[in-house]
């Protein structure tokens, strides 16, 4: 998969690709995770460590992201969710926030230009989160790439932007409430006003767990969540979806993540597959 | 660990190419055997380290700043939770270390079922609900213990969702309700408290089980919780517990900023 470079693969790249294929041939003798989630932690520490100019860490992180997504695609992982930007990140210095937003816009516009390649690889790109918090150019670009790749299904890339789990849970409650209202067909008094008669209140059925689950931003749930930099917390990410998810925290900073980390997460998923499947069955 | 062949991915078809299939199966099992040996070696090193820490031979873990752990949660695999004596031993260690607020969780509610036995075995502990009722949560004399299971996680959030929905319906009944349902995180907090879920977010969550996975601990209470995998409960030791708590006291969070 040669996205974004357009260059002819070198001998070393071809050799690497075939070695990876051999490794995948071994790994695919066991169950492969359907969904991997990533927290891209450590870009700023990487920049500091290597004395890079401002934004250098994020640029290096983006290259690492492309590599990781390539490995997921080649391995047969169907979904990858990336924690690109948290609602909490808005509290960073304004110029830093703006830099990340500009980088995202640049990369989304790059994707739009390479739309034919993305479609050729049958990749669906979805932005999930409270997208109302994005500024207009970014929102427009995100909508454009989502529409252009909506029909693709081999690999689904979920980009969590302006996302926190607690915001997602509240959103799910709102959507489930709206679904309840629609299903009871109110607002039918002809004037467009919404007046609920008191006797109709009792006719509403309760919101069920399965309805909340249907209204979360991210489905299906991840099998492994990888957070780089050795941090052991979820930072308000996928709290709802990680009930049966392996949490893996390699010490590598995000730009340092490599194939070995993806392979290690798959091996651990295979080691504990039966246990987690049993736990999922119990919770159903 | 129970290794099973996969159903997905690009598997070599055993009927089309039996030699390749068996060779790859052999390589796959060998890979997992090597990984298992690696983990065995890591466990042995951790056990030796735990023993050295428990014996006081590693000075670094001598003094713990336990006040940094305002609320500790322990998740236990439900099958392992039946080892009540082990659970009680663990809680005694935690109590002796000076932890003031603790939440014990297993998804099936085995620990909840044995609540009475567990509480009676502790010297100076009080159930969390009782502490809330008597308003003595800030009282540092006794350790409060909260028991939780999967019904206190997503199902509790669902019940809170219904509280919010009913409040919205009552508001809409007044005839002003042109607005669609719109809730805030603070309202969700209040709704959870209203139905009896007053437990705060743990600072540290220790997982005793085969996998590093929180197994359904309340999603609303895990935002910035540090999660540490301690291994199976049967191999627990005081040294590993001290090490995990010591490591937590050195963590600095930036909360996304």
Interface residues (C-beta under 8 A of the other chain):
Chain A: X24 X25 X26 X27 X28 X29 X30 X31 X32 X34 X75 X76 X86 X87 X88 X89 X91 X92 X164 X165 X166 X167 X169 X170 X172 X173 X174 X176 X177 X178 X180 X181 X193 X194 X195 X196 X197 X198 X201 X204 X206 X207 X208 X209 X212 X213 X232 X233 X234 X235 X236 X239 X240 X242 X243 X244 X245 X246 X247 X248 X267 X270 X271 X272 X273 X274 X275 X276 X279 X282 X283
Chain B: X1 X2 X3 X4 X5 X6 X7 X8 X9 X10 X11 X12 X24 X25 X27 X28 X31 X32 X35 X36 X107 X108 X150 X153 X154 X155 X157 X158 X161 X162 X164 X165 X166 X168 X169 X170 X172 X173 X175 X177 X178 X180 X181 X182 X183 X184 X185 X187 X188 X210 X211 X212 X213 X214 X215 X216 X219 X220 X222 X223 X224 X225 X226 X227 X228 X229 X253 X255 X256 X257
